Amino acid sequence: MRRYWLIFAQAVTVCLGILFVVTTLRPDLLRLAGPSAAPPAVAAASRLAAAPSTAPVSYADGVARAAPSVVNVFTTKHVNVPLVPLPDDPVLRQLFGQLPGVSRRQASTSLGSGVIVSQDGHVLTNYHVVQAADAIEVALSDGRRDTAKVVGADPDTDLAVLKLATLRTLPTAPLADDRSLRVGDVVLAIGNPFGVGQTTTQGIVSALGRNGLGLNTFENFIQTDAAINPGNSGGALVDAHGNLVGINTAIYSQSGGSLGIGFATPIEIARKVMDEILRTGGVKRGWLGVEPQDVTPELARAFGLGKDAKGAIIAGVMRDGPAGRAGLRVGDIVQSVNGKRMGDTAQLLSEVAQLPPGQRATLGILRAGKPQDVTVVIGTRPGKPR
């Protein structure tokens, strides 16, 4: 028995010695021989597979939620097309006499998009889609069609509300909360570009509050790189969950196709315009009756102002307008409205437009270098002819 014990003890001693030598001189042999060892590429792949994915793999749920409420809008208007007169030939003139100019009626058809916003059949779209239309037809994504009429329009924001004639039990767009968008958010544009059928494109919010584009009187656009093309006008801009965040309105393009710079009217503006149209049939805005002009560095020097001066210079005053009756003069510089500082012309027009007609407003002005306050009774902004 003692002999076996000695053999065992010697074997264990030899094994421990070998393990010590290998651990000291070649520790990598132990890692390669381990049961859990794996090639680096395999280990990295395993870690990636085990890590939870935070990026959405598809926007199909959001599209399925929003797309049924987006419709195609077909408009028809009749135009007079002059007929080509006969050549001014002496023989023809002797036979037929001098033919007067003749014209005939011809239908001109255009297309756009719209968004169903209520079970009552109200559709929100762009004003320029239905402007001067003699007939309007709306086609739903499920194949149903109906005629529509214009309930009201607001050319200053290029928005219009339609009412379907007969269809009910309609899919309606879920409206997003006001000011819920951030630059960088994913958005989807749904519409009928070039008449090819309902199409969804994806991009991000490139910028918010875009103005000074010369598209509308009042501008506060969402800029996006989601592809928007002719025919998308009036269609839906939705977030990744399918909530309506804007109405696609215009593109910046020299070729007529998308260059990745599209503009949509935010839902908070569209909602207010739509509610007022449905309540009163139109949109009433405050009005001063002046022609304002931005304070440029050159004008600031001419008026003896600081280089960082802000405000709007009155370049013209309507004689019987609200500002004229309040005593405003050409050359006055409007710096505030009801205590709120005005940075430029766009801000002044927007602030006054939000005031109810008939309300008194206090304008802080600079006249001949001296500040003073002028009280104005806000008028009603004249509507553009439809």
FIKE-93868 format. One line per 3 residues: number of its first residue (from 1); for each residue x, y, z of N, C-alpha, C, CB. Coordinates in steps of 0.2 Angstrom, whole numbers. Each point is the difference from the previous one (the first is absolute). Glycine has a CB too. Example, Ala and Ser with C-alpha at 12.3 -4.5 7.8 and 13.67 -1.06 7.14 Angstrom:
1> 66 -28 39 -4 6 0 4 6 0 -9 -6 6 | 7 11 -10 4 6 1 -4 5 3 6 -3 -10
REM end
This chain:
1> 4 -6 0 -4 6 0 4 6 0 -9 -6 6 | 15 6 -2 4 6 0 3 1 -6 2 -2 12 | 0 -3 -16 3 0 -7 -5 4 -5 7 -11 2
4> -13 9 -2 -5 4 -4 -1 7 2 -6 -10 -2 | 6 12 8 0 7 2 6 4 -2 -6 -4 10 | 12 1 -10 6 3 -2 0 2 -7 6 -6 9
7> -9 0 -13 -1 1 -7 -5 6 -2 3 -12 -2 | -8 12 6 -5 6 -1 3 6 1 -9 -8 3 | 12 9 3 3 6 2 5 3 -5 -2 -3 12
10> 6 -2 -15 5 2 -5 -3 3 -6 8 -8 5 | -14 4 -7 -3 2 -6 -3 7 0 -3 -12 -2 | 0 13 8 -3 7 1 5 5 1 -9 -5 6
13> 15 4 -3 5 5 0 2 1 -7 4 -4 11 | -3 -1 -15 3 1 -7 -5 5 -4 6 -11 0 | -13 9 1 -5 4 -4 0 7 2 -7 -11 -1
16> 7 12 8 0 7 2 6 4 -3 -6 -4 11 | 12 0 -11 6 4 -3 -1 2 -7 7 -7 8 | -10 2 -12 -1 1 -7 -5 6 -1 2 -12 -3
19> -8 12 7 -4 6 0 3 6 2 -9 -8 3 | 13 8 2 4 6 2 4 3 -6 0 -4 12 | 4 -1 -15 4 2 -6 -4 3 -6 8 -8 4
22> -14 5 -5 -4 2 -6 -3 7 2 -2 -12 -4 | -1 12 10 -3 7 2 5 5 -1 -8 -6 8 | 14 5 -6 5 5 0 3 2 -7 3 -4 12
25> -2 -1 -16 3 1 -6 -5 1 -6 10 -6 4 | -15 2 -4 -5 0 -6 -7 0 3 8 -6 -7 | -10 12 10 -7 0 2 -5 0 -5 4 6 10
28> -3 -4 -16 -4 -1 -6 -3 -7 -1 6 10 -5 | -1 -15 6 -3 -7 -1 -5 -2 4 11 -2 -3 | -12 5 9 -5 -1 5 -7 3 -3 8 -1 10
31> -7 7 -13 -6 3 -2 -3 -3 -6 4 11 4 | 0 -13 -9 -2 -4 -6 -3 -7 2 9 6 -7 | -6 -9 12 -3 -6 2 -6 0 4 11 -4 0
34> -13 10 2 -6 0 5 -7 -2 -4 6 9 6 | -11 -11 -2 -6 -2 -4 -4 5 -3 0 -9 8 | 1 15 -5 -4 6 -2 3 4 -5 -6 0 10
37> 12 -2 -12 4 4 -5 -3 0 -7 10 -2 6 | -10 8 -9 -3 0 -7 4 6 -4 -11 -4 4 | 12 3 -11 3 5 -4 -3 7 2 3 -9 -9
40> 2 14 8 -3 7 2 -6 2 -5 12 3 3 | -12 -5 -9 -5 2 -4 -7 -3 2 8 1 -10 | -7 -7 12 -6 -4 3 -3 4 6 4 -11 -5
43> 1 12 10 -2 4 6 -3 6 -1 9 -6 5 | -7 10 -10 -2 7 -2 -7 -1 -3 11 5 -2 | -12 -10 -2 -7 -1 -3 -5 -2 6 5 -3 -11
46> -3 -1 15 -4 -2 6 -2 6 4 5 -11 0 | -1 15 1 -1 6 4 -5 5 -3 11 -1 5 | -11 2 -12 -4 4 -4 -7 -4 0 9 5 -7
49> -9 -11 6 -7 -4 0 -3 1 7 4 -8 -9 | 0 8 14 -4 0 7 -2 7 2 7 -10 3 | -4 15 -6 -1 7 1 -7 2 -2 12 3 0
52> -17 0 4 -6 2 -2 0 6 -6 -5 -4 12 | 1 3 -17 0 5 -5 -5 6 2 2 -9 -9 | 0 15 8 -4 6 2 -3 3 -6 7 2 10
55> -4 -3 -16 -2 4 -6 -6 -4 -3 12 4 -2 | -17 -1 0 -6 -3 -3 2 -3 -7 -8 8 6 | 6 -15 -6 1 -3 -7 -5 1 -5 6 -9 7
58> -11 12 -5 -5 2 -6 -5 5 3 1 -12 -4 | -4 16 -1 -5 5 2 -7 -2 -3 9 9 0 | -10 -16 -1 -6 -2 -3 -6 1 5 7 -9 -6
61> -6 9 12 -6 1 5 -2 7 -1 4 -9 8 | 1 14 -8 -2 7 -1 -4 1 -6 10 3 7 | -7 -6 -13 -3 1 -6 -7 -3 0 11 0 -6
64> -12 -6 8 -6 -3 0 -5 4 4 5 -11 -1 | -3 15 6 -5 4 4 -2 6 -3 6 -4 10 | -1 7 -14 -1 7 -3 -3 -1 -7 9 5 7
67> -6 -10 -11 -2 0 -8 -7 0 -1 11 -6 -2 | -15 2 5 -7 0 -2 -4 7 0 0 -12 4 | 2 17 0 -3 6 0 3 5 -5 -2 -2 12
70> 7 0 -16 3 4 -5 -4 -1 -7 11 0 6 | -13 5 -9 -5 -1 -6 4 4 -6 -11 -1 7 | 9 -2 -13 1 4 -6 -5 5 -2 7 -10 -4
73> -5 16 2 -5 5 -1 1 2 -8 0 5 12 | -5 -6 -15 0 2 -8 -5 6 -1 2 -13 -3 | 1 18 0 -4 6 -1 -1 1 -8 4 5 11
76> -9 -2 -13 -1 1 -7 -3 7 0 -3 -12 -3 | 6 16 -2 -3 7 -1 0 1 -8 5 4 11 | -10 0 -13 -1 1 -7 4 6 -2 -11 -6 0
79> 15 6 -6 3 6 -2 -2 1 -7 10 -2 7 | -10 8 -9 -1 2 -7 6 -1 -5 -9 8 4 | 9 -12 -9 5 -1 -4 -1 3 -7 3 -11 6
82> 0 16 -8 -1 3 -7 1 -5 -5 3 12 4 | -7 -12 -9 1 -4 -6 5 4 -5 -12 -5 1 | 16 1 -5 4 3 -4 -3 3 -6 9 -8 3
85> -9 14 -5 -4 3 -6 4 -2 -6 -4 10 7 | 0 -9 -13 2 -2 -6 6 5 -2 -11 -5 -4 | 15 3 -1 6 4 -2 -3 6 -3 8 -9 -1
88> -5 15 1 -3 6 -3 2 0 -7 1 7 11 | -4 -11 -15 1 -1 -7 -6 4 -4 6 -11 2 | -4 15 -7 -5 4 -4 -6 -5 -3 9 8 -2
91> -7 -14 0 -5 -4 -3 -4 -3 5 8 -3 -9 | -6 1 15 -4 -3 5 -4 6 3 9 -9 3 | -6 15 -3 -4 5 3 -6 2 -5 10 5 6
94> -9 -6 -12 -5 2 -5 -6 -6 0 8 6 -7 | -6 -12 9 -5 -5 0 -4 0 7 8 -7 -8 | -4 7 13 -3 0 7 -1 6 4 5 -11 0
97> -2 17 -3 0 6 4 5 0 6 -12 1 -3 | 12 4 7 4 1 5 -3 -4 6 5 11 -4 | -1 -17 6 -3 -4 6 2 4 7 1 -11 -7
100> -6 12 11 2 2 7 3 -5 4 -10 8 -1 | 13 -6 6 3 -4 5 -5 -4 4 10 8 1 | -9 -15 -1 -4 -5 3 3 -4 5 -7 0 -10
103> 4 -1 16 3 -4 5 -5 -6 2 7 10 4 | -4 -15 -1 -4 -5 3 2 -2 7 -1 -5 -12 | -4 1 15 1 -2 7 4 -6 0 -10 6 4
106> 15 -6 1 4 -7 0 2 -1 8 5 2 -12 | -6 -8 14 1 -2 7 8 -1 1 -11 -5 1 | 13 8 5 7 0 2 0 -4 7 4 11 -7
109> 0 -17 7 -1 -4 6 7 1 3 -8 -8 -5 | 8 8 12 6 0 4 -1 -4 6 4 11 -4 | 1 -13 8 0 -5 5 4 3 6 -2 -10 -8
112> 0 7 14 4 2 6 -2 -5 5 0 12 -2 | 1 -11 8 -2 -4 6 -4 3 5 11 -7 -2 | -13 4 7 -4 2 6 0 -5 5 -7 7 -7
115> 5 -4 13 0 -5 6 -7 1 3 12 2 2 | -15 -8 0 -7 0 3 1 1 7 -5 -8 -8 | 2 13 11 1 2 7 -6 -1 4 8 8 -4
118> -14 -10 2 -6 -1 4 -4 -5 -3 1 12 4 | -5 -15 0 -5 -5 -3 -6 4 -4 3 -8 10 | -4 14 -9 -5 4 -4 2 1 -7 -3 6 10
121> 9 -8 -12 2 0 -7 4 6 -1 -10 -6 -3 | 13 9 8 5 6 -2 7 -2 -2 -7 7 8 | 9 -4 -13 7 -1 -3 4 6 0 -5 -9 -7
124> 11 9 10 5 5 0 5 0 -5 -2 0 12 | 2 5 -16 5 0 -6 3 7 -1 -7 -10 -5 | 11 11 0 2 6 -2 -5 4 -4 12 -4 0
127> -12 11 1 -4 4 -4 2 0 -7 -1 7 10 | 7 -7 -12 2 0 -7 -2 -6 -4 10 7 3 | -12 -13 1 -2 -6 -3 -7 1 -3 7 -7 8
130> -11 11 -4 -7 0 -2 -2 7 -3 -3 -8 9 | 8 13 -9 -1 6 -3 -4 1 -6 10 3 6 | -15 0 -7 -4 1 -6 -2 -6 -3 7 10 -2
133> -8 -16 6 -3 -6 -3 -7 0 -1 9 -6 6 | -11 4 -12 -8 -1 -1 -3 -6 3 2 7 -11 | 3 -12 11 -3 -7 3 6 -3 4 -9 -1 -10
136> 7 -2 15 5 -3 4 -2 -8 2 4 11 5 | 1 -15 -6 -2 -7 1 6 -3 5 -6 -2 -11 | 4 -2 16 4 -3 5 0 -7 -1 -1 10 8
139> 7 -13 -8 1 -8 0 3 -2 6 1 0 -13 | -4 -5 16 3 -3 6 5 -5 -1 -10 3 6 | 14 -5 -2 5 -6 -1 -4 -7 -1 9 7 6
142> -15 -7 -3 -4 -6 0 -4 -1 -7 0 0 13 | 1 5 -17 -3 0 -7 -7 4 0 5 -11 -1 | -7 13 6 -7 4 0 2 7 -3 -5 -6 10
145> 0 9 -13 0 7 -3 -6 4 2 7 -5 -9 | -6 11 9 -5 5 2 1 7 -3 -3 -7 11 | -2 11 -12 1 7 -2 1 4 7 -7 -2 -11
148> 10 8 10 1 4 6 -1 7 -2 8 -8 5 | -9 12 0 -1 7 -1 5 4 5 -12 -1 -4 | 14 7 3 4 4 4 -4 3 6 8 2 -10
151> -7 -4 16 -3 3 6 2 7 1 -2 -11 5 | 9 12 -6 3 7 1 8 -1 -1 -9 3 9 | 12 2 -10 7 0 -2 3 6 3 -2 -5 -10
154> 9 5 11 4 5 3 6 1 -4 -4 -2 11 | 4 6 -16 6 1 -5 6 2 3 -8 3 -8 | 7 1 14 6 2 4 5 -5 2 -7 10 3
157> 4 -16 -1 4 -6 2 -1 -6 -5 -2 4 12 | -1 -3 -18 -1 -5 -5 -3 -6 3 10 5 -6 | -16 -4 10 -3 -6 2 -8 1 -2 8 -1 10
160> -11 -5 -11 -7 0 -1 -3 -6 3 2 6 -11 | -9 -6 12 -3 -5 3 -6 -2 -5 3 4 12 | -3 -11 -13 -5 -2 -5 -5 -5 4 8 0 -9
163> -14 -1 6 -5 -4 3 -3 -5 -5 -3 9 8 | 4 -15 -6 -2 -6 -5 -8 0 0 10 -7 3 | -13 6 -9 -7 0 -1 -4 -5 4 3 5 -11
166> -1 -11 10 -4 -6 3 4 -5 4 -7 1 -10 | 13 -2 9 4 -5 4 0 1 7 7 -2 -10 | -8 -3 14 1 1 7 4 -7 3 -10 8 1
169> 11 -9 5 3 -6 3 7 1 -3 -10 -7 1 | 14 12 0 6 2 -3 6 -1 4 -6 8 -7 | 12 -10 5 6 -1 4 3 8 1 3 -12 -5
172> -2 13 11 2 7 1 7 0 3 -11 4 3 | 15 2 -4 7 0 1 1 2 8 3 3 -12 | 1 -7 16 1 2 7 5 6 0 -2 -12 3
175> 0 18 0 3 6 0 5 0 6 -9 6 -5 | 15 -4 3 6 0 5 -1 6 5 8 -5 -8 | -5 5 13 0 6 5 3 6 -3 0 -8 10
178> -2 14 -9 3 6 -2 7 0 2 -11 6 0 | 16 -4 -4 7 2 1 3 -7 3 -2 12 2 | 0 -18 -4 3 -6 2 6 -2 -4 -11 -3 4
181> 13 7 -10 5 -2 -4 7 3 2 -8 -1 -9 | 13 -3 8 7 3 1 4 -1 -6 -1 -2 12 | 6 6 -13 5 -1 -6 3 -7 1 2 13 -1
184> -2 -17 -4 3 -6 0 -5 -6 1 10 5 5 | -16 -3 -3 -6 -5 0 -1 -4 -7 -5 7 10 | 4 -13 -10 -2 -3 -6 -7 1 -2 8 -9 3
187> -9 11 -9 -7 2 -3 -1 -4 -7 0 11 6 | -7 -12 -7 -2 -4 -6 -4 5 -4 1 -12 5 | 0 12 -11 -5 4 -5 -4 -5 -4 8 10 -1
190> -15 -9 2 -4 -4 -4 -5 4 -5 0 -8 10 | 0 6 -16 -4 4 -5 0 -4 -6 3 11 5 | -5 -7 -11 -1 -3 -6 5 4 -5 -12 -4 2
193> 19 3 -2 4 4 -4 -1 -3 -8 8 2 10 | -8 3 -14 -1 -1 -7 -5 -4 -2 12 1 -1 | -17 -2 5 -6 -4 -1 2 -8 -1 -5 10 -6
196> 10 -12 9 2 -7 -1 -4 -5 6 11 4 -5 | -14 0 9 -4 -4 6 3 2 6 -2 -10 -7 | -1 7 13 2 2 6 7 -2 2 -11 -1 4
199> 16 5 -2 7 -1 1 2 3 7 2 0 -13 | 3 -4 16 2 2 6 8 1 0 -9 -6 6 | 11 12 -4 8 1 0 2 2 7 0 3 -12
202> 6 -4 13 3 0 7 6 5 0 -4 -11 3 | 4 15 3 5 5 1 0 2 7 0 4 -12 | 4 2 13 0 3 7 -3 7 0 10 -8 3
205> -11 11 2 -1 7 1 6 4 -1 -10 -2 8 | 11 5 -13 6 4 -1 1 7 3 0 -6 -11 | -6 9 12 0 6 4 -8 2 1 11 4 -6
208> -11 0 11 -7 3 2 0 7 0 -2 -10 8 | -5 13 -9 -1 7 0 3 3 -6 0 0 12 | 1 -3 -18 2 3 -6 -5 6 -3 7 -11 -3
211> -4 16 2 -4 6 -3 4 4 -5 -7 0 11 | 4 5 -14 4 4 -4 1 -3 -7 5 5 9 | -9 -10 -11 1 -4 -6 -4 3 -6 2 -10 7
214> -7 15 -5 -4 3 -5 -6 -5 -3 10 7 -3 | -12 -12 7 -5 -4 -2 -7 2 2 9 -10 1 | -9 12 6 -6 2 3 1 7 3 -4 -12 2
217> -2 15 0 0 6 4 3 -2 7 -10 5 -7 | 8 -10 10 2 -2 6 3 -7 0 -9 7 6 | 16 -7 -5 4 -6 -1 3 -2 7 2 3 -12
220> -3 -10 13 3 -3 6 1 -7 -1 -5 8 8 | 9 -10 -13 0 -7 -3 5 -5 4 -3 6 -11 | 1 -12 10 4 -5 2 4 -2 -7 -8 -5 9
223> 15 5 -8 4 -2 -6 2 -8 1 4 12 -2 | -5 -15 -3 2 -8 0 3 -2 -6 -9 -2 8 | 13 -3 -7 3 -3 -6 -3 -6 -3 11 4 4
226> -17 -6 -1 -5 -5 -3 -2 2 -7 -4 -3 12 | 5 -1 -16 -2 2 -7 -7 2 -1 9 -8 -4 | -10 14 2 -6 3 -2 0 2 -7 -2 4 12
229> -3 -6 -16 0 2 -7 -7 3 -2 9 -9 -2 | -9 11 -4 -7 3 -3 -5 -6 1 6 8 -8 | -12 -6 11 -5 -5 2 0 -1 7 1 -5 -11
232> 4 6 15 1 -1 7 -4 6 4 11 -7 -2 | -12 12 -2 -3 6 3 -6 -2 4 5 8 -9 | -6 -6 15 -6 -1 4 0 -7 4 -6 7 -8
235> 11 -11 6 1 -6 3 3 0 8 2 -5 -12 | -1 -1 15 1 0 7 8 -1 1 -11 -5 2 | 13 9 3 7 -1 3 -1 -3 7 5 10 -7
238> -3 -16 8 -2 -3 6 7 -2 4 -11 -5 -5 | 10 4 11 6 -3 4 1 -7 -1 -1 9 8 | 6 -12 -5 1 -7 0 -6 -5 2 13 3 1
241> -17 0 3 -6 -3 3 -6 1 -4 5 1 11 | -5 3 -16 -6 1 -4 -4 6 2 0 -12 -2 | 2 16 6 -3 6 2 1 6 -4 1 -4 12
244> -6 7 -14 0 6 -5 4 6 3 -11 -4 -6 | 16 6 3 4 5 3 0 6 -5 7 -8 6 | -9 7 -12 0 6 -5 -3 -2 -6 10 4 5
247> -12 1 -9 -3 0 -7 5 2 -5 -11 2 4 | 13 -7 -8 6 1 -5 -3 6 -5 4 -12 1 | 1 17 -2 -3 6 -4 5 1 -6 -4 5 11
250> 10 -5 -10 4 3 -6 7 -4 0 -6 11 1 | 10 -10 -6 7 -3 -1 4 6 -2 -4 -12 -2 | 10 11 3 5 5 -3 4 -4 -5 2 7 10
253> -3 -5 -17 2 -4 -5 1 4 -6 -5 -10 4 | 10 9 -8 1 3 -7 -2 -4 -5 9 7 5 | -10 -14 -4 -2 -4 -5 -7 -3 0 12 -3 0
256> -15 5 6 -7 -3 1 0 -6 4 -3 5 -11 | 8 -8 12 0 -6 4 3 1 7 2 -7 -10 | -2 2 14 3 1 7 7 1 0 -10 -6 5
259> 13 11 -1 7 1 1 1 -1 8 1 8 -10 | -5 -11 13 1 -1 7 -2 7 5 9 -9 -3 | -12 13 0 -2 6 4 -8 1 -1 12 6 -2
262> -15 -8 6 -8 0 0 -2 4 6 -1 -11 -7 | -5 14 6 -3 4 6 -7 -2 1 7 9 -3 | -9 -10 9 -7 -2 3 -2 5 5 2 -12 -3
265> -9 14 3 -3 4 5 -1 -4 6 -6 7 -9 | 8 -4 15 0 -4 6 -7 -1 2 10 5 4 | -12 -11 0 -7 -2 1 -3 5 5 3 -12 -1
268> 1 16 5 -3 5 5 -3 6 -4 8 -3 9 | -5 5 -15 -3 5 -4 -6 -3 -4 12 6 -1 | -11 -12 -2 -5 -3 -4 -6 -1 5 8 -5 -8
271> -7 3 14 -6 -1 4 -4 6 2 7 -9 5 | -3 15 -4 -4 6 2 -3 3 -6 9 2 8 | -6 -3 -14 -4 2 -6 -6 -4 -2 11 4 -4
274> -10 -10 5 -6 -5 -1 -6 2 5 8 -9 -5 | -6 9 11 -5 1 5 -4 7 -1 7 -6 8 | -3 11 -10 -4 7 -2 -4 -1 -6 9 6 6
277> -6 -9 -11 -4 -1 -6 -7 -4 1 11 0 -7 | -10 -5 11 -6 -4 2 -5 4 4 7 -11 -1 | -4 15 5 -5 4 5 -3 6 -4 7 -4 10
280> -3 8 -14 -2 6 -3 0 0 -7 4 6 10 | -2 -11 -13 1 0 -8 6 4 -3 -12 0 1 | 16 3 4 6 3 -3 5 2 6 -7 5 -9
283> 12 -2 8 5 2 5 1 7 0 6 -11 -2 | -7 14 8 1 7 1 6 1 4 -13 2 0 | 17 3 -3 6 2 4 1 7 1 5 -9 -6
286> -1 11 11 1 7 1 4 3 -5 -1 -2 12 | 0 9 -13 3 4 -5 1 7 2 -6 -7 -9 | 12 10 7 2 7 1 -1 4 -5 8 -4 8
289> -8 2 -15 0 4 -5 6 4 -2 -12 1 2 | 18 -4 -1 6 3 -1 4 -4 -5 0 5 12 | 5 -2 -14 5 -4 -4 7 0 3 -6 3 -11
292> 8 -8 15 6 0 4 6 -2 -4 -7 -3 10 | 13 4 -7 6 -1 -3 5 -2 5 -2 8 -10 | 6 -13 9 5 -2 5 5 6 1 -1 -12 -3
295> 4 12 10 5 5 1 7 -4 -2 -7 5 10 | 9 -2 -16 7 -3 -2 5 4 3 -5 -4 -11 | 12 2 11 5 4 3 1 7 -4 6 -11 3
298> -8 11 -9 0 7 -4 -5 4 3 5 -5 -10 | -11 3 11 -5 4 2 1 2 8 -8 -6 -8 | 11 1 11 1 2 7 5 6 1 -2 -12 3
301> 7 12 -8 5 5 0 -3 7 -2 9 -8 -2 | -14 7 -3 -3 6 -2 -5 3 5 0 -5 -11 | -3 1 15 -4 2 6 4 2 6 -10 -7 -5
304> 16 6 5 4 1 6 -1 -5 6 -1 12 -3 | 0 -18 1 -1 -6 4 6 -4 1 -12 0 -3 | 12 -4 8 6 -4 2 0 -6 -6 -1 3 12
307> 7 -6 -12 1 -5 -6 -4 -6 2 11 4 -2 | -14 -5 8 -4 -6 2 -7 2 0 10 -5 6 | -12 10 -9 -7 3 1 -5 -5 -3 4 12 0
310> -9 -14 3 -6 -4 -3 -6 4 0 6 -10 5 | -11 7 -9 -6 3 -1 -2 0 -7 2 7 10 | -8 -3 -12 -2 0 -6 -2 8 -2 -5 -12 1
313> 8 14 -6 -1 7 -2 -7 1 -4 13 2 0 | -17 3 1 -6 1 -3 2 4 -7 -7 0 11 | 6 -4 -16 2 3 -7 -6 3 -3 9 -8 -1
316> -15 6 3 -6 2 -3 -6 -1 5 4 -2 -12 | -9 7 12 -6 0 4 -6 1 -4 7 4 10 | -12 -9 -9 -6 1 -4 -4 5 4 0 -12 -4
319> -3 17 0 -3 6 3 -5 -2 5 3 7 -11 | -8 -11 9 -6 -1 4 1 -7 4 -7 6 -8 | 13 -8 8 1 -7 4 1 1 7 6 -4 -10
322> -6 -1 14 1 1 7 6 4 3 -6 -11 1 | 12 10 -5 6 3 2 -1 8 -1 7 -11 -2 | -10 12 -4 0 7 -2 -5 4 5 2 -4 -12
325> -7 1 14 -5 3 4 3 1 7 -9 -5 -6 | 14 0 8 3 1 6 6 5 0 -3 -12 3 | 5 15 -9 5 5 0 7 -3 -2 -7 6 9
328> 8 -12 -11 6 -3 -2 2 4 -6 -2 -11 5 | 9 12 -6 3 4 -6 5 -4 -3 -3 11 6 | 4 -9 -12 6 -3 -4 6 2 3 -6 0 -10
331> 11 -5 12 6 1 3 0 -2 7 1 9 -7 | -7 -10 10 -1 -3 7 3 -7 0 -10 7 3 | 14 -9 2 3 -7 1 -4 -3 6 11 4 -5
334> -15 -10 3 -3 -3 5 5 -5 3 -11 1 -7 | 11 -1 14 5 -4 3 -3 -5 5 8 9 -1 | -15 -8 2 -3 -5 5 -8 1 -2 9 1 9
337> -12 -7 -7 -7 0 0 -3 -3 6 0 -2 -12 | -3 6 16 -3 -2 7 6 -2 4 -11 -4 -5 | 17 7 5 5 -1 4 5 -6 -3 -7 4 9
340> 5 -7 -14 4 -6 -3 5 3 -6 -9 -8 3 | 15 7 -2 5 3 -5 -1 -3 -7 8 2 10 | -7 2 -15 -1 -2 -7 7 0 -3 -12 5 0
343> 14 -10 -3 6 -1 -3 0 2 -7 3 -9 8 | -8 8 -12 0 2 -7 -7 0 -2 11 -6 -2 | -12 7 -5 -7 1 -3 -4 -6 1 5 8 -8
346> -2 -14 7 -4 -6 0 -3 -1 7 8 -5 -9 | -4 6 14 -2 -1 7 -6 5 2 12 -4 3 | -11 11 -6 -5 5 1 -7 -3 -3 9 9 0
349> -9 -11 -6 -6 -2 -4 -3 -6 4 5 4 -11 | -1 -9 13 -2 -6 3 -4 2 7 9 -7 -6 | -5 12 10 -3 2 6 -7 3 0 12 1 4
352> -12 4 -9 -6 4 -1 -6 -5 -3 7 11 -2 | -5 -16 -2 -5 -4 -3 -3 -4 5 6 -1 -10 | -3 -1 16 -3 -4 5 -5 4 5 11 -7 -1
355> -11 14 0 -4 4 4 -7 0 -2 10 7 3 | -15 -7 1 -7 0 -3 -2 7 -2 -3 -9 8 | 0 9 -14 -2 7 -3 -5 3 5 1 -4 -11
358> 0 11 12 -3 4 5 3 1 7 -10 -4 -6 | 15 0 7 4 0 6 5 6 0 -1 -12 2 | 2 15 3 5 6 1 7 -3 1 -9 8 4
361> 14 -6 -8 7 -2 1 4 6 1 -2 -11 -7 | 7 10 11 5 5 1 7 -1 -3 -5 2 11 | 6 2 -16 7 0 -4 5 4 3 -7 -3 -10
364> 13 0 12 5 4 2 4 2 -6 1 -6 11 | 0 13 -13 3 2 -6 6 5 2 -11 -1 -7 | 15 2 2 5 5 0 -1 5 -5 8 -8 4
367> -10 14 -2 -1 6 -5 5 5 1 -12 -3 0 | 16 5 -5 5 5 0 5 -1 6 -8 8 -5 | 9 -15 6 5 -2 5 -3 0 7 9 5 -7
370> -15 -3 8 -3 0 7 -5 -6 0 2 12 1 | -2 -16 5 -5 -5 0 -7 2 3 10 -8 2 | -15 5 -4 -7 2 2 -4 -6 -2 2 13 -1
373> -8 -13 5 -5 -5 -1 -6 3 -4 3 -6 11 | -6 2 -16 -6 2 -4 -5 -6 1 7 7 -8 | -13 -5 10 -5 -5 0 -4 -1 -6 -1 3 12
376> 0 -9 -15 -3 -1 -6 -6 -5 1 11 2 -6 | -16 0 3 -6 -5 0 1 -5 -6 -8 8 5 | 9 -14 -4 2 -5 -5 -6 -1 -5 8 -6 8
379> -6 6 -14 -5 -1 -6 0 -7 -2 1 12 -3 | -6 -13 -2 0 -7 -3 4 0 -6 -11 -2 5 | 15 -3 -6 4 0 -6 -4 -2 -6 10 -4 7
382> -9 8 -12 -4 -2 -6 2 -7 -3 -1 13 -3 | -4 -17 1 1 -6 -3 2 0 -7 -8 -4 8 | 12 0 -10 2 -1 -7 -6 -2 -4 13 -2 3
385> -14 4 -9 -5 -3 -5 1 -7 -1 -2 12 -5 | -3 -16 5 1 -7 -2 -2 -1 -7 -3 -3 12
REM end
